[in-house]
Amino acid sequence: MSDAFVRPLPLGATYKAGGTTFRLWAPALDDVELEIRDDDPRKMERDEEGWFALTVDVPAGARYRYRLPDGLAVPDPASRFQDGDVHGWSVLVDPLGYRWLAGDWAGRPWREAVLYELHVGCFGGFRGVAAALPRLKDIGSRRSS
């Protein structure tokens, strides 16, 4: 497996059995709480650059989000998986827990790659993105060489 799947992310949740580290950059805020579904909120520690962090022992699959000082609960902007839609709970993922079926697959050559950045909300949600995939695929087939 590639090291890209096990390296800690600079933000979001980095799963590790015995202690998952949650990180959020929110320099305009003084306080942020971590909420794990069915558990009490926990205050995150803030550093001088506006990074909030907290390490807790939670299992893969746990639902979590961040609670801002005004009471707004928001999902992790660096979540690897969402329960429901972009406004739902973030789900803690163990990247080593997935059994890859195509371990020798190296991806597509860059000369064949087409990158398209989109905002899920502009498509009306994930169903809207799914409906647009055939049209988006056609954009790549029309590109110049």
C-alpha positions as CSV (number, residue, x, y, z in Angstrom):
1,M,0.0,0.0,0.0
2,S,1.2,3.5,-0.8
3,D,2.5,5.7,2.1
4,A,0.0,8.3,0.9
5,F,-2.7,6.4,2.7
6,V,-1.0,6.2,6.1
7,R,0.7,9.6,6.4
8,P,-1.0,12.0,8.8
9,L,-2.9,14.8,7.2
10,P,-2.0,18.3,8.4
11,L,-5.7,18.8,9.3
12,G,-8.7,16.8,9.9
13,A,-8.8,13.4,11.7
14,T,-5.7,11.1,11.6
15,Y,-6.9,7.7,12.9
16,K,-4.6,5.7,15.1
17,A,-5.7,2.9,17.4
18,G,-5.2,4.2,20.9
19,G,-5.5,7.9,19.9
20,T,-6.9,9.7,17.0
21,T,-5.8,13.3,16.5
22,F,-8.4,15.8,15.3
23,R,-7.1,19.1,13.8
24,L,-8.9,22.2,12.6
25,W,-7.5,25.5,11.5
26,A,-9.8,28.3,12.7
27,P,-7.5,31.4,13.5
28,A,-10.5,33.7,14.0
29,L,-11.9,31.6,16.8
30,D,-10.9,31.4,20.4
31,D,-12.7,28.1,21.2
32,V,-13.7,25.0,19.3
33,E,-15.2,21.8,20.7
34,L,-15.0,18.3,19.2
35,E,-18.3,16.5,19.3
36,I,-18.3,12.7,18.9
37,R,-21.9,11.3,18.5
38,D,-23.3,9.9,21.7
39,D,-20.5,11.5,23.8
40,D,-20.0,14.8,25.6
41,P,-18.3,17.7,23.6
42,R,-14.6,18.1,24.3
43,K,-12.7,21.4,24.2
44,M,-9.9,21.4,21.7
45,E,-6.5,23.0,22.4
46,R,-5.6,26.1,20.4
47,D,-2.0,27.1,19.4
48,E,-0.7,30.5,18.5
49,E,-1.3,30.0,14.8
50,G,-5.0,29.2,15.2
51,W,-4.8,25.4,14.9
52,F,-7.1,23.5,17.2
53,A,-6.1,19.9,18.1
54,L,-7.2,17.1,20.4
55,T,-6.2,13.5,20.6
56,V,-8.8,11.0,21.9
57,D,-9.3,7.2,21.7
58,V,-12.3,6.6,19.4
59,P,-13.0,3.7,17.0
60,A,-13.0,3.9,13.3
61,G,-16.5,4.6,12.1
62,A,-17.2,7.1,14.9
63,R,-19.3,10.1,13.8
64,Y,-17.8,13.5,14.7
65,R,-18.1,17.2,14.0
66,Y,-16.8,20.5,15.4
67,R,-18.9,22.9,17.5
68,L,-18.1,26.6,17.1
69,P,-18.5,29.3,19.8
70,D,-21.8,30.5,18.3
71,G,-23.3,27.0,18.6
72,L,-23.0,26.1,15.0
73,A,-22.0,22.4,14.5
74,V,-19.9,21.9,11.3
75,P,-18.5,18.7,9.7
76,D,-14.8,18.3,9.3
77,P,-13.7,20.2,6.1
78,A,-11.0,17.6,5.6
79,S,-13.2,14.6,6.3
80,R,-12.4,11.4,4.4
81,F,-16.1,10.3,4.6
82,Q,-19.4,12.0,5.3
83,D,-22.5,10.4,6.8
84,G,-25.3,11.6,4.5
85,D,-24.4,14.9,2.8
86,V,-21.9,17.7,3.2
87,H,-23.8,19.0,6.3
88,G,-23.9,15.6,8.0
89,W,-21.6,14.1,10.6
90,S,-18.0,13.3,9.5
91,V,-17.0,9.7,9.8
92,L,-13.6,8.6,11.2
93,V,-11.8,6.4,8.7
94,D,-9.0,3.9,9.3
95,P,-7.1,4.1,6.0
96,L,-5.4,0.8,6.7
97,G,-8.7,-0.9,7.4
98,Y,-9.8,-1.0,3.8
99,R,-8.9,-4.2,1.9
100,W,-7.8,-3.1,-1.5
101,L,-8.8,-5.5,-4.2
102,A,-6.5,-4.0,-6.9
103,G,-3.3,-3.6,-5.0
104,D,-1.2,-3.4,-8.1
105,W,-3.3,-0.6,-9.8
106,A,-1.0,2.4,-10.2
107,G,-3.6,4.9,-11.5
108,R,-4.0,6.5,-14.9
109,P,-1.0,8.1,-16.7
110,W,-1.0,11.9,-16.2
111,R,-1.2,12.4,-20.0
112,E,-4.7,10.9,-19.8
113,A,-5.8,12.7,-16.7
114,V,-8.5,15.3,-16.6
115,L,-9.0,17.3,-13.4
116,Y,-12.3,19.1,-12.7
117,E,-13.0,20.9,-9.5
118,L,-16.6,21.2,-8.5
119,H,-18.6,22.3,-5.5
120,V,-21.1,19.7,-4.6
121,G,-23.7,22.3,-3.5
122,C,-23.7,23.9,-6.9
123,F,-24.8,20.6,-8.4
124,G,-27.6,20.2,-5.8
125,G,-25.8,17.6,-3.7
126,F,-24.1,14.3,-4.4
127,R,-27.1,13.0,-6.5
128,G,-26.7,16.0,-8.7
129,V,-23.0,15.3,-9.2
130,A,-23.8,11.7,-10.0
131,A,-26.3,12.8,-12.6
132,A,-23.8,15.2,-14.2
133,L,-21.0,12.6,-14.4
134,P,-21.7,11.6,-18.1
135,R,-21.6,15.2,-19.1
136,L,-18.4,15.9,-17.1
137,K,-16.8,12.8,-18.7
138,D,-17.5,14.2,-22.1
139,I,-15.6,17.4,-21.2
140,G,-12.5,15.3,-20.9
141,S,-13.0,13.6,-24.2
142,R,-13.2,16.9,-26.0
143,R,-9.9,18.4,-24.6
144,S,-7.1,19.3,-27.0
145,S,-4.0,17.2,-27.2
